[in-house]
Amino acid sequence: MTFVNAVLNLNLLLRSTAVVLAHQTCQQYQYICVVVVVVVNGCARFYVVICVDKKCTVFA
């Protein structure tokens, strides 16, 4: 596995973890907006999570 693949896999893992956490948060709160910031290789990725009626929408 190359370093680039490792970084991409890490980013995917972080993203899926962020989504899972967001879904769990949405189960507890009806209306909430969460901004998840994932930094990989100095590049910040923003994931905006909006929960409405315990349904989770993720904007990447």
N, C-alpha and C positions, 0 to 999 in steps of 0.2 A: 504494500500500500504506500503510495506516495504521500508526501507531506500535504499536498493540495487536497487529496482525497480525505486525509485525516481531518483537515480543517472543515471540509464540506460536511463530512459525517458529524463532526462536533456541532456545526451550525444546525444541522437537521435535528440532532438530539436536543439541543438547547431550545429550538423552536417548538418541538413536540412537547417538551417539558413545560414550556411557557403556556402552551395551549391547554395542556392537562390541568395545570394550576389555575388557569383562567376559568376552565369549566367547573372546577371544584368551587372556586370563588362565586361563580354565578349560581351555584346550587344554594349557597347560603344567603346571598343578597339578591334582591329582585332587580334593583337598578344601580348599576355601578359602571364606571368607566376606568379601565386599567391600561396604563401604558407600560409595556414591557420593553426594556432596552437590552438588546444582546450585542455585546461587542466582540467581534472576531477579527483578529489581525488589524486592530485599530479602526475597523469600520463598524460604525454603530448601526444596528438594524432596529427599527422601531416596529413594534406590534401593538396596535391599538385594539383593545378588547372592549366591546360594549355589550353589557348584559341588559336585556329588556325582557321582563317577565320570565326570568330564569332561563332564557335562551341566550346562547353565547354566539356573538359574531366577532370574528377576528379579521382585522384589516392588516395586511402585512405590507 
